[in-house]
Amino acid sequence: MRLNSLHLVNFRQHADTKIEFDLGLTGIIGPNGSGKSTILEGIAWALYGQAAARGTRESIRFARAGARAQVRVELDFELGPHRYRVVRGLTSAELYLDGADTPIANSLTGVTDLLCKRLGMSQREFFNTYFTGQKELSVMAAMQPAERAKFLSQVLGYEKLKQAQDLVRERRSQIVAEANGLRAGMPDAATLARMIADSTARLAASRQQLAAAERRVALAESRFADVGPRWERAQEEREQAQRVREDLRVAEFEEANTARDLERIGRERAEIESARAELAKVQKEVAPLGDVHVELQRQEALAREEGRRIALQDAVRGLEEELARLRERRSRLEAAPGLEEEITLELEKKRRELEDALGRLEAVRTEWVRDRQEAETKLQALRAQFSDARDQRERLVKAGEEGTCPTCARPLGGQYRQVLELLDEQIETLRVDGNYYKNRIEQLGEMPESVKVEDERRRQLTADVSTLERRLAKCQLGVQELSTVTREMGAKEQRIAGVQRDLQLIPAGYDQNRHIFLKAELDRLAPLDAKAARLDAQIAREPQLRREFDAITQRRNAVTTALATLRARAATLGFSQPSFESLRAEADETMSELRAAELAAMAAQGDVQAAEATHRMASHADAELRRTREKLDQILRSKRLHDELDRAYSDIRTDLNLQLRPEISELASSFLVELTDARYSELELDDQYRLTVLEEGVPKPVISGGEEDRANLVFRLAISQMIAERAGQELSLLILDEVFGSLDESRRQNVIELLRRLGDRFEQVIVITHIESVREGLDRVVEVSYDESTGASHVTQTDGGASGDDRAVIGRIGASDLVTTS
């Protein structure tokens, strides 16, 4: 396998990074945390997907990229005779072959499965083959012998045999459990044989009973064949007699109904004649009903108009009362406009007086406050001067005649007394002036009389202005109300005129007594009118009754004829009830015998079926026993096969473990010969899986640090070679991650030199390290540095040992660099 290029977009730290790989020894150098190992994680993620990445899928995205920013890794590599380009994102993946434009796989799982198949390695096998870290170079030395053997088996994939053997043993346990279950469910052979013999004897006996029951049924059927026809004829004769009797009862009932109907119609016709006579009397009494009804409607209309007249008259009286109140109110409000003008003039006058009073008050108050503030300021200044003078005198007295002047700092000498007297005079003057201003402040502490007078005048004028403003507001409201009252008076007068016009249009002529009489007369005649309607309806049924009478008469004549016919027919029938009862007893006895014989036959048939079912069940159990025995034989053969598989897997694992140490020793020795120019001829693993270097066939008891590095390196290369050979791949790529961490400078250079000597075996070697001193020994360098201000790191690519001026920025990296590469 050979890497050609890698392009990372928003992958971990990498915002947009492109790296070109070439043959030879390439170093990826940068400080810890700069994101070197993230490049390896990108390669593994491109090949094996999310299983090769740390954390969740969303944590892969560059921290400063947007939520919808694309995450993409593009890896170009060669494998055997073909060139592949894989493009993987968070939700998509594509794999291209030999520069084609159409992918050969275009889904996440499809690309991963196809690459695993082409590489011939799982993710773990790929890392164990191509990746080597510092911990792995010395991991064997820290292990116990059993742990070393287990570690090698896991790395080389031998644990798959153990897993397969575990599956075989698990299946064998299932087979044993299945066989035990079959044995537990198998019936006893002797018991099953007895069951078959008993069911055969029972079946023969039940068949004999069935034959006897069938003969009894045949005899009962022959007797019933003789009695049955006579019994059926007797039943038919009885049914005919019953039908004739039933028809007679129906005809007699119909005859009685027609007689009742004729009697009812006769009564109703008589009632119609009396109703006709009564109707003539009632019609005479209700003759005036129409006139009464018309006159009552007219009186009710006049009554409604009379009620409206009364309501309108009441409304007129109410409106006239409201109009009188409005006129009285208007007479009181007519003086409001003139009074408003007088109050307005007086208010303006009072306001001017108030403004003058406020000005005078402010002037005298300002003068009073200014005098008091000046006195307080003067008093404070005098107190300060008094304090200074007193301090000077005290210093002068303390210094005496030999002291210096507190003002000019010259010796006093004979002027001491003059200066002291001068200070005493100043102190006294300051005391007198201070007492004056102190008394002045006390005098000015109380408000002067002139200020009080002006303040009282201001308060009185303010009260007068407020009173006049309230009066003016009332007058203004009165003026507004005057116009409102005038409008309301006009509206009331128009309303009164309209109501009076409506009163003139209301018709007269309403008579309350006549109205009451007409209502009473209507109440008296209404029941009579209803009675006349009922009588008239009763009389209107006379034609219908006549038709009903004719129809019922015809029906009665037909019923009489039918009765005569039925009575004659009943007389001709020769049915005898005693003969019928005798024949029925004989038929019942014959039928009971037939039913008993049939029940016995059915019971015998049931016994036969039960015996057959028991016999079939026993036969089925016997066949099932034979099949179970055959299945048990197959299961036991399968168990013996799994026993053989278990022993075979144990033998294979034993053989592989026996071949493991010699094969690894042989491969490691071939690498060691090349690395040391045949100085050391062999490297072997002892039975404790410890490395031993042989010089000319003789084990070296003590080896140097550089020799130990060579031994560990060739040992790890031998393991990688074995994994690659088992996968069918050529081992041409080697990636070493931080293998210099525990080495001093000389041992680091030794490892670099060893890697150069293996150039014919490993065409492409990539070294990841944070140690700058190894730069000179590399063919080319990919340098990674982190920029905290942008959250991204720069990747530069140069030839080995080149200066920083020759480097070209080709990508960006950001976020964390925690990567596990094995």
C-alpha positions in Angstrom: 0.0 0.0 0.0 1.2 3.5 -0.8 -0.3 6.9 0.2 -0.4 9.6 -2.5 -2.4 12.5 -1.0 -4.8 13.5 1.8 -7.3 16.3 1.8 -9.1 17.2 5.0 -12.1 19.7 5.1 -13.5 20.7 8.5 -12.2 17.5 10.0 -11.3 17.9 13.7 -8.7 20.7 13.7 -8.4 20.8 9.9 -10.5 23.5 8.1 -8.9 22.9 4.7 -5.7 20.9 4.6 -3.9 19.2 1.7 -0.9 16.9 2.1 1.1 15.2 -0.7 2.9 12.0 0.2 5.9 10.6 -1.6 8.3 7.7 -1.4 11.1 7.7 1.2 11.2 8.9 4.8 8.6 11.6 5.6 8.3 13.3 9.0 5.2 14.9 10.4 6.6 17.3 13.0 4.9 19.6 15.5 4.4 20.3 19.2 2.1 18.3 21.3 -1.5 19.4 20.7 -0.9 20.8 17.3 -2.9 18.1 15.6 -0.3 15.7 14.1 -2.0 12.5 15.0 -5.3 13.9 13.6 -3.8 13.4 10.2 -3.5 9.6 10.9 -7.1 9.6 12.3 -8.2 11.2 9.0 -6.6 8.4 7.0 -8.2 5.7 9.2 -11.6 7.4 9.1 -11.5 7.6 5.3 -10.8 3.8 5.1 -13.0 2.4 8.0 -15.5 5.2 8.8 -16.9 6.1 12.2 -15.4 3.0 13.8 -11.9 4.4 13.4 -12.8 7.9 14.9 -13.0 9.1 18.5 -16.2 10.4 20.0 -19.5 10.9 18.2 -20.0 11.7 14.6 -20.9 15.4 15.3 -17.7 15.9 17.3 -15.6 15.3 14.1 -16.7 18.7 12.7 -14.3 21.6 13.0 -15.3 23.6 16.2 -15.4 27.0 14.4 -17.3 25.7 11.3 -21.0 26.3 10.9 -23.6 23.8 11.9 -24.3 22.9 8.3 -20.6 23.1 7.1 -19.5 20.1 5.1 -17.1 17.6 6.6 -15.0 15.7 4.0 -11.9 13.6 3.9 -10.4 12.6 0.5 -7.6 10.0 0.5 -5.7 8.9 -2.7 -3.6 5.7 -2.4 -2.3 2.8 -4.4 -2.9 -0.9 -3.6 -1.4 -3.5 -5.8 -1.8 -2.6 -9.5 -4.8 -0.2 -8.8 -5.1 3.3 -7.6 -8.0 4.3 -5.3 -9.6 7.6 -4.3 -12.0 7.5 -1.3 -14.2 10.6 -0.5 -16.0 10.3 2.9 -18.4 12.7 4.7 -20.6 12.4 7.8 -23.5 11.0 5.8 -22.0 9.9 2.5 -19.0 8.1 1.0 -17.7 7.3 -2.5 -14.9 5.1 -3.8 -13.3 5.6 -7.2 -11.0 3.2 -9.0 -8.1 4.1 -11.3 -9.2 7.8 -11.9 -12.7 6.9 -13.1 -15.5 9.5 -12.8 -18.1 6.9 -11.6 -17.7 5.5 -8.1 -17.5 1.7 -7.6 -19.3 2.2 -4.2 -21.4 5.1 -3.0 -22.6 4.5 0.5 -21.1 4.6 4.0 -21.3 0.8 4.6 -20.7 -0.1 0.9 -17.4 1.8 0.8 -16.2 0.5 4.2 -17.1 -3.1 3.3 -15.4 -2.9 -0.1 -12.2 -1.4 1.3 -12.0 -4.1 4.0 -12.3 -6.7 1.3 -9.7 -5.1 -1.0 -7.3 -4.5 1.9 -7.9 -7.9 3.3 -7.8 -6.5 6.8 -10.1 -5.4 9.5 -9.5 -2.0 11.2 -7.5 -3.6 14.0 -5.4 -5.7 11.6 -4.7 -2.6 9.5 -3.4 -0.6 12.5 -1.4 -3.6 13.8 0.2 -3.9 10.4 1.0 -0.4 9.2 1.1 1.6 12.5 3.7 1.4 15.2 4.0 3.5 18.4 6.6 3.9 21.1 4.5 1.9 23.6 4.2 -1.0 21.2 8.0 -1.2 20.7 8.6 -2.0 24.3 5.3 -3.5 25.3 6.6 -7.1 25.3 9.2 -6.4 27.8 6.7 -5.3 30.4 4.5 -8.4 30.1 4.6 -11.8 31.8 5.2 -14.9 29.5 1.5 -15.8 29.3 0.6 -12.2 28.5 3.2 -12.0 25.8 1.8 -15.2 24.1 -1.7 -13.9 24.4 -0.7 -10.5 23.0 0.9 -12.1 19.9 -2.0 -14.4 19.3 -4.4 -11.4 19.4 -2.2 -9.3 17.1 -1.8 -12.1 14.6 -5.5 -13.0 14.6 -5.1 -16.4 16.3 -7.8 -15.6 18.8 -10.3 -16.2 15.9 -9.5 -19.9 16.3 -10.4 -19.6 20.0 -13.7 -17.8 19.1 -14.5 -20.5 16.6 -13.7 -23.3 19.1 -16.0 -21.5 21.6 -18.8 -21.5 19.0 -18.2 -25.3 18.4 -18.4 -26.0 22.2 -21.5 -23.9 22.6 -23.2 -25.7 19.7 -22.1 -29.1 21.2 -23.7 -28.1 24.5 -26.9 -27.3 22.6 -26.7 -30.7 20.9 -26.3 -32.5 24.2 -29.2 -30.6 25.7 -31.4 -31.4 22.6 -30.4 -35.1 22.9 -31.3 -35.2 26.6 -34.6 -33.6 25.8 -35.4 -36.2 23.1 -34.5 -39.0 25.5 -36.8 -37.5 28.2 -39.7 -37.3 25.8 -39.4 -40.8 24.4 -42.1 -43.3 25.6 -41.4 -46.7 27.1 -41.4 -49.4 24.3 -43.0 -52.2 26.4 -45.8 -49.8 27.5 -46.4 -48.8 23.9 -46.6 -52.5 22.8 -49.2 -53.2 25.4 -51.2 -50.2 24.3 -51.3 -51.4 20.7 -52.5 -54.9 21.7 -55.2 -53.5 24.0 -56.4 -51.1 21.3 -56.6 -54.0 18.7 -58.7 -56.2 21.1 -61.0 -53.3 22.0 -61.6 -52.5 18.3 -62.7 -56.1 17.5 -65.2 -56.2 20.4 -66.7 -52.8 19.5 -67.2 -53.9 15.9 -69.2 -57.0 17.1 -71.4 -54.8 19.2 -72.0 -52.5 16.2 -73.2 -55.4 14.0 -75.7 -56.5 16.7 -77.0 -52.9 17.0 -77.4 -52.6 13.3 -79.6 -55.8 13.1 -81.8 -54.4 15.9 -82.3 -51.2 13.9 -83.3 -53.2 10.8 -86.0 -55.1 12.7 -87.4 -51.8 14.3 -87.5 -50.2 10.8 -89.5 -53.0 9.3 -92.2 -52.7 12.1 -92.3 -48.9 11.7 -92.8 -49.4 7.9 -96.1 -51.2 8.6 -97.5 -48.8 11.2 -96.2 -45.5 9.7 -98.5 -45.2 6.7 -101.6 -45.9 8.8 -100.5 -43.3 11.3 -99.8 -40.7 8.6 -103.4 -41.2 7.1 -104.9 -40.9 10.6 -103.0 -37.6 11.2 -104.2 -36.2 7.8 -107.9 -37.0 8.7 -107.5 -35.4 12.1 -106.0 -32.3 10.5 -108.9 -32.0 8.0 -111.4 -32.3 10.9 -109.5 -29.7 12.9 -109.4 -27.3 9.8 -113.2 -27.6 9.3 -113.8 -26.9 13.0 -111.5 -23.9 12.9 -113.3 -22.6 9.8 -116.6 -23.0 11.6 -115.4 -21.0 14.6 -114.1 -18.3 12.3 -117.4 -18.1 10.3 -119.5 -18.0 13.5 -117.2 -15.2 14.9 -117.6 -13.3 11.6 -121.4 -13.7 11.8 -121.4 -12.3 15.4 -119.2 -9.3 14.3 -121.6 -8.5 11.4 -124.6 -8.5 13.8 -122.8 -6.1 16.1 -121.8 -3.8 13.2 -125.5 -3.7 12.0 -126.7 -2.9 15.5 -124.0 -0.1 15.8 -125.0 1.5 12.5 -128.7 1.5 13.5 -127.8 3.4 16.7 -125.7 5.9 14.8 -128.5 6.5 12.3 -130.9 7.2 15.1 -128.4 9.6 16.7 -128.2 11.5 13.4 -131.9 12.0 13.2 -131.9 13.5 16.8 -128.8 15.6 15.9 -130.6 17.1 12.8 -133.5 18.3 15.0 -131.1 19.7 17.6 -129.0 21.5 15.0 -132.0 23.5 13.7 -132.5 24.9 17.3 -128.8 25.7 17.8 -128.5 27.5 14.4 -131.3 29.9 15.3 -129.4 30.8 18.6 -126.0 31.4 16.9 -127.3 33.4 14.0 -126.2 36.8 15.4 -122.6 35.5 16.0 -121.2 37.0 12.8 -122.5 40.5 13.5 -121.2 40.3 17.1 -117.8 39.2 16.0 -117.5 42.1 13.4 -118.7 44.7 15.9 -116.3 43.3 18.6 -113.3 43.7 16.3 -114.2 47.3 15.6 -114.6 48.1 19.3 -111.2 46.4 20.1 -109.5 48.6 17.4 -111.1 51.7 19.0 -110.0 50.4 22.4 -106.4 50.2 21.2 -106.6 53.8 19.8 -108.2 55.0 23.0 -105.2 53.5 25.0 -102.8 55.3 22.6 -104.8 58.6 23.2 -104.4 58.2 26.9 -100.6 57.5 26.6 -100.1 60.5 24.3 -102.0 62.8 26.7 -99.8 61.6 29.5 -96.8 62.3 27.3 -98.0 65.8 26.6 -98.4 66.5 30.3 -94.9 65.2 31.1 -93.3 67.2 28.3 -95.1 70.4 29.4 -93.8 69.9 32.9 -90.2 69.4 31.7 -90.6 72.5 29.4 -91.7 74.6 32.5 -88.6 73.4 34.4 -86.3 74.2 31.5 -87.9 77.7 31.2 -87.3 78.3 34.9 -83.7 77.1 34.5 -83.0 79.4 31.5 -84.3 82.4 33.4 -81.6 81.7 36.1 -78.9 81.1 33.5 -79.5 84.2 31.3 -77.3 86.3 33.7 -74.3 84.0 33.3 -72.6 85.7 30.2 -72.4 89.1 31.9 -71.3 87.7 35.2 -68.5 85.7 33.3 -67.1 89.0 31.9 -67.0 90.7 35.3 -65.3 87.7 37.0 -62.8 87.5 34.1 -61.8 91.2 34.6 -61.5 90.8 38.4 -59.4 87.6 38.0 -56.9 89.3 35.7 -56.6 92.1 38.2 -55.9 89.7 41.1 -53.4 87.7 39.0 -51.4 90.9 38.3 -51.4 91.8 42.0 -50.3 88.2 42.8 -47.4 88.5 40.4 -46.3 91.8 42.0 -46.6 90.3 45.5 -44.5 87.3 44.4 -41.8 89.6 43.0 -41.6 91.7 46.2 -41.5 88.5 48.3 -38.7 87.0 46.3 -36.7 90.3 46.5 -37.0 90.6 50.3 -36.4 86.9 50.8 -33.3 87.0 48.6 -31.9 90.0 50.5 -32.5 88.2 53.8 -30.8 85.0 52.7 -27.9 86.9 51.1 -27.2 88.8 54.4 -27.3 85.6 56.4 -24.9 83.8 54.0 -22.5 86.7 54.0 -22.5 86.8 57.8 -21.9 83.0 58.0 -19.0 83.3 55.5 -17.5 86.3 57.3 -17.7 84.4 60.7 -16.0 81.3 59.3 -13.1 83.5 57.9 -12.7 85.3 61.2 -12.6 82.0 63.1 -9.8 80.8 60.7 -7.9 84.0 61.2 -8.4 83.8 65.0 -7.1 80.3 65.0 -4.0 81.2 63.0 -3.2 84.3 65.1 -3.6 82.2 68.3 -1.3 79.5 67.0 1.3 82.2 66.0 1.1 83.7 69.5 1.5 80.3 71.1 4.6 79.5 69.0 6.0 83.0 69.7 5.6 82.6 73.5 7.1 79.2 73.3 10.1 80.4 71.3 10.7 83.5 73.6 12.9 86.5 72.7 15.5 84.3 71.2 13.1 82.9 68.7 12.4 83.9 65.1 9.5 85.9 63.7 6.6 83.6 62.7 6.0 85.8 59.7 9.5 86.7 58.3 11.5 84.0 60.1 14.1 86.6 61.3 15.3 86.7 64.9 13.1 88.8 67.1 15.5 90.1 69.7 14.2 93.4 71.2 11.0 93.4 69.0 9.6 90.3 70.8 7.3 92.5 73.0 6.1 94.6 70.1 5.3 91.5 68.0 3.5 89.9 70.9 1.4 93.0 71.6 0.6 93.3 67.9 -0.7 89.7 67.9 -2.7 90.3 71.0 -4.4 93.3 69.3 -5.2 91.3 66.2 -6.6 88.4 68.4 -8.8 90.9 70.3 -10.0 92.6 67.1 -10.9 89.2 65.6 -12.8 88.2 68.8 -14.9 91.4 68.7 -15.7 91.1 65.0 -16.5 87.4 65.5 -19.0 88.1 68.3 -20.6 90.8 66.0 -21.2 88.4 63.2 -22.3 85.6 65.5 -25.0 88.0 66.9 -25.9 89.0 63.4 -26.4 85.4 62.3 -28.7 84.9 65.3 -30.7 88.0 64.3 -31.0 86.7 60.7 -32.0 83.2 61.9 -35.6 84.2 62.2 -37.7 85.4 59.2 -37.9 89.2 59.1 -41.2 90.9 59.5 -41.1 92.4 56.0 -40.8 88.9 54.6 -43.7 87.6 56.7 -45.9 90.5 55.5 -45.1 89.9 51.9 -45.6 86.1 52.3 -49.0 86.6 54.0 -50.1 89.0 51.1 -49.0 86.4 48.6 -51.0 83.6 50.3 -54.2 85.9 50.5 -53.9 86.8 46.8 -53.4 83.1 45.9 -56.6 82.2 47.7 -58.5 85.1 46.0 -57.3 83.9 42.6 -58.3 80.3 43.3 -61.8 81.5 44.4 -62.2 83.7 41.3 -61.1 80.8 39.0 -63.7 78.5 40.5 -66.4 81.1 40.1 -65.3 81.7 36.5 -65.4 78.0 35.8 -69.0 77.8 37.2 -70.0 80.8 35.0 -68.5 79.2 31.9 -70.4 76.0 32.7 -73.6 78.1 33.1 -73.0 79.7 29.6 -72.6 76.3 28.1 -75.7 74.9 29.9 -77.7 78.0 28.7 -77.3 76.9 25.1 -78.0 73.3 26.0 -81.2 74.3 27.8 -82.3 76.5 24.9 -81.9 73.6 22.4 -83.7 71.2 24.8 -86.7 73.7 25.0 -87.0 73.8 21.3 -86.9 70.0 21.0 -89.6 69.7 23.8 -91.9 72.2 22.0 -91.5 70.4 18.7 -92.3 67.1 20.5 -95.4 68.5 22.1 -96.7 69.8 18.7 -96.1 66.4 17.1 -97.9 64.6 19.9 -100.9 67.0 19.6 -101.1 66.3 15.9 -101.1 62.6 16.6 -104.0 63.1 19.1 -106.1 64.9 16.5 -105.7 61.9 14.1 -107.0 59.3 16.6 -110.6 58.4 15.8 -113.4 58.7 18.4 -116.5 56.5 19.1 -115.2 54.0 21.6 -117.9 52.6 24.0 -116.5 50.7 26.9 -119.8 49.2 28.0 -120.7 48.1 24.5 -117.2 46.5 24.3 -117.7 44.6 27.5 -121.2 43.4 26.3 -119.9 42.2 23.0 -117.1 40.2 24.7 -119.7 38.5 27.0 -122.0 37.7 24.0 -119.1 36.2 22.1 -118.2 34.0 25.1 -121.8 32.8 25.2 -122.3 32.1 21.5 -118.9 30.4 20.9 -119.7 27.1 22.7 -123.1 26.9 20.8 -121.2 27.5 17.5 -118.8 24.6 18.3 -121.8 22.4 19.2 -123.4 23.2 15.9 -120.2 22.3 14.1 -120.1 18.9 15.9 -123.8 18.2 15.0 -123.2 19.1 11.4 -120.2 16.8 11.2 -122.3 14.0 12.7 -125.1 14.5 10.2 -122.5 14.5 7.4 -121.6 10.9 8.2 -125.1 9.6 7.1 -124.1 8.7 3.5 -121.1 6.8 4.8 -123.2 4.9 7.3 -125.6 3.9 4.6 -122.8 2.5 2.5 -121.4 0.6 5.5 -124.8 -0.8 6.2 -125.1 -2.2 2.6 -121.6 -3.7 2.7 -122.1 -5.4 6.1 -125.5 -6.8 5.0 -123.8 -8.4 1.9 -121.0 -9.8 4.1 -123.5 -11.3 6.6 -125.3 -13.1 3.8 -122.0 -14.6 2.5 -121.1 -15.7 6.1 -124.5 -17.4 6.5 -124.0 -19.4 3.3 -120.4 -20.4 4.3 -121.6 -21.7 7.7 -124.2 -23.9 6.0 -121.5 -25.4 3.8 -119.0 -26.0 6.6 -121.6 -27.7 8.8 -122.6 -30.1 6.0 -118.9 -30.9 5.4 -118.3 -31.6 9.1 -121.1 -34.0 9.1 -119.6 -36.0 6.2 -116.2 -36.5 7.9 -115.7 -40.0 9.5 -112.9 -39.1 12.0 -112.9 -41.1 15.3 -110.9 -39.8 18.3 -110.6 -43.2 20.1 -109.3 -44.9 17.0 -106.8 -42.1 16.5 -105.5 -42.5 20.1 -105.1 -46.3 19.8 -103.1 -45.9 16.5 -101.0 -43.1 18.1 -100.0 -45.4 21.0 -99.0 -48.2 18.6 -96.9 -45.7 16.5 -95.2 -44.2 19.6 -94.2 -47.7 20.8 -92.7 -48.6 17.4 -90.9 -45.2 17.2 -89.4 -45.6 20.7 -88.1 -49.0 19.8 -86.6 -47.6 16.6 -84.9 -44.7 18.4 -83.5 -47.0 21.1 -82.0 -49.3 18.4 -80.5 -46.3 16.6 -79.0 -44.9 19.9 -77.5 -48.3 20.6 -76.1 -48.4 17.1 -74.7 -44.8 17.5 -73.1 -45.8 20.9 -71.6 -48.9 19.3 -70.3 -46.7 16.4 -68.8 -44.3 18.9 -67.0 -47.2 20.6 -65.7 -48.3 17.3 -64.4 -44.8 16.5 -62.8 -44.5 19.9 -61.1 -47.8 19.6 -59.9 -46.8 16.1 -58.6 -43.5 17.5 -56.8 -45.3 20.3 -55.3 -47.7 17.8 -54.2 -44.9 15.5 -52.7 -43.0 18.4 -50.7 -46.1 19.5 -49.6 -46.6 16.0 -48.6 -42.9 15.6 -46.7 -43.1 18.9 -44.9 -46.2 17.7 -43.9 -44.4 14.4 -43.0 -41.2 16.4 -40.7 -43.4 18.6 -39.0 -44.7 15.5 -38.5 -41.2 14.1 -37.2 -39.9 17.5 -34.7 -42.7 17.6 -33.5 -41.9 14.1 -33.2 -38.1 15.0 -31.4 -39.0 18.2 -28.9 -41.1 16.2 -28.3 -38.0 13.9 -27.8 -35.7 16.9 -25.4 -38.1 18.5 -23.4 -38.3 15.2 -23.4 -34.4 15.2 -22.1 -34.4 18.8 -19.2 -36.8 17.8 -18.4 -34.4 14.9 -18.3 -31.4 17.2 -16.1 -33.3 19.6 -13.7 -33.9 16.7 -13.9 -30.2 15.8 -13.1 -29.2 19.3 -10.0 -31.5 19.4 -9.0 -30.2 15.9 -9.1 -26.5 16.9 -7.1 -27.3 20.0 -4.5 -29.1 17.9 -4.4 -26.2 15.3 -3.9 -23.6 18.1 -1.2 -25.8 19.6 0.6 -26.1 16.2 0.3 -22.4 15.5 1.7 -21.5 18.9 4.6 -23.9 18.3 5.3 -22.3 14.9 4.8 -18.7 16.1 8.1 -18.2 17.8 10.3 -19.8 15.1 8.5 -17.9 12.3 8.7 -14.5 14.1 12.3 -15.2 14.9 13.1 -16.0 11.3 11.5 -12.8 9.9 13.0 -10.6 12.7 16.4 -12.1 12.0 16.2 -11.3 8.3 15.5 -7.6 9.2 18.2 -7.6 11.8 20.8 -8.9 9.3 20.0 -6.0 6.9 20.0 -3.4 9.6 23.4 -4.4 11.1 25.2 -5.4 7.9 25.2 -9.0 9.1 27.0 -8.1 12.3 24.1 -9.9 14.2 23.0 -13.0 12.5 19.9 -14.0 14.4 17.1 -12.8 16.8 15.1 -15.4 18.5 12.3 -15.6 21.1 12.9 -18.0 24.0 10.1 -20.0 25.6 9.4 -17.0 27.9 8.9 -14.8 24.7 12.0 -12.7 25.5 14.1 -11.2 22.7 17.7 -12.6 22.5 20.3 -11.2 20.0 22.8 -13.7 18.6 26.2 -12.7 17.4 27.8 -15.4 15.2 25.3 -17.8 16.7 26.2 -16.9 20.3 23.6 -15.2 22.5 24.7 -11.8 23.8 23.9 -11.6 27.5 24.1 -7.7 27.6 23.1 -5.4 24.7 23.3 -1.6 24.4 20.4 0.8 24.2 20.8 1.1 20.4 20.9 -2.7 20.0 17.7 -2.9 22.1 16.1 -0.3 19.8 17.1 -2.4 16.8 15.8 -5.6 18.4 12.4 -4.0 19.3 12.0 -2.4 15.9 12.8 -5.5 13.8 10.5 -7.6 16.1 7.6 -5.1 15.5 8.4 -5.2 11.7 8.3 -9.0 11.8 4.8 -8.9 13.4 3.6 -6.5 10.7 5.1 -8.6 7.9 3.3 -11.7 9.2 -0.1 -9.9 9.4 0.4 -8.5 5.8 1.3 -11.9 4.4 -1.8 -13.5 6.0 -3.9 -10.7 4.4 -2.3 -11.2 1.0 -0.8 -7.7 0.9 2.8 -6.5 0.3 4.2 -4.6 3.3 5.5 -1.4 1.7 4.1 1.3 4.0 5.2 1.9 7.6 3.8 4.6 10.0 5.7 5.2 13.2 3.9 7.4 15.8 6.1 9.1 18.5 8.7 6.3 18.6 11.5 8.7 19.8 9.9 9.9 23.0 12.0 7.8 25.4 15.2 7.8 23.3 18.3 10.1 23.7 19.7 12.0 20.7 22.1 9.3 19.6 19.5 6.5 19.8 17.1 8.7 17.8 19.6 9.0 15.0 20.2 5.3 15.2 16.5 4.6 14.6 16.5 7.1 11.6 19.5 5.3 10.2 17.8 1.9 10.6 14.7 3.2 8.8 16.9 4.4 5.9 18.6 1.0 5.6 15.1 -0.6 5.3 14.3 1.6 2.3 14.4 -1.3 -0.1 11.7 -3.1 2.0 9.5 -0.2 3.0 9.1 2.3 0.1 7.2 4.7 2.2 7.9 5.4 5.8 6.0 8.2 7.7 7.3 9.3 11.1 5.2 11.4 13.5 7.1 13.2 16.2 7.3 16.4 18.2 11.2 16.3 18.3 12.7 18.8 15.9 16.2 17.3 16.0 15.2 14.4 13.7 14.4 16.8 10.9 17.9 16.5 9.3 17.6 12.8 8.8 14.3 13.0 6.9 13.7 13.2 3.1 10.7 15.6 3.5 8.9 17.3 6.5 5.3 18.1 7.0 5.3 20.7 9.9 2.2 21.4 12.0 1.8 24.5 14.1 -1.2 25.8 16.0 -2.6 29.4 15.8 -4.6 30.2 19.0 -5.9 33.5 17.6 -7.8 31.8 14.8 -8.3 28.4 16.4 -6.5 26.8 13.4 -3.0 25.5 12.8 -0.8 25.9 9.7 0.6 22.9 7.9 3.8 23.5 5.8 5.7 20.9 3.7 9.4 21.1 2.9 12.3 18.9 2.1 14.2 17.4 5.0 16.5 19.9 6.8 15.1 22.9 4.8 14.7 26.3 6.4 11.4 27.9 7.3 11.6 30.3 4.3 11.1 27.4 1.9 7.8 26.3 3.4 4.4 26.8 1.8 1.3 27.0 3.8 -1.1 24.3 2.4 -3.8 23.9 5.0 -5.4 24.7 8.3 -6.0 22.6 11.5 -8.0 23.3 14.7 -9.4 21.8 17.9 -8.0 18.7 19.8 -5.4 16.2 18.6 -6.1 13.2 20.9 -5.7 10.2 18.6 -5.1 6.5 19.3 -3.3 4.9 16.4 -3.1 1.3 17.4 
